Amino acid sequence: MPVVCVKQKGNVRVPAEIRRALGLSDGDRLLVEVVDQTIVLTPLPPVESLDALRGRYAPDPLDETDPSEANETASGAAPEEEDAPLE
């Protein structure tokens, strides 16, 4: 069983044999818990970035709002009306 040392700022290096056994790589996140005075590290599932999600979901087909109207409504400005001809 490997022994590790707590470094400056609380850094701990997970030994390579354990990283390989768990399939951990650079940037993976671990949940840190204390259970019965024991430190437990549990790998967390990866989080998809917003870039990875971009384009995955289509606009809501039931949303009948015109995007140009949504911007005007959100800004609080009333839509501009055309001037009626003077009679």
PyMOL commands that set and color helices and strands:
alter all, ss='L'
color gray80, all
select helices_A, chain A and resi 8-10+16-22+50-53+67-75
alter helices_A, ss='H'
color red, helices_A
select strands_A, chain A and resi 30-35+38-43
alter strands_A, ss='S'
color yellow, strands_A
deselect
rebuild
show_as cartoon
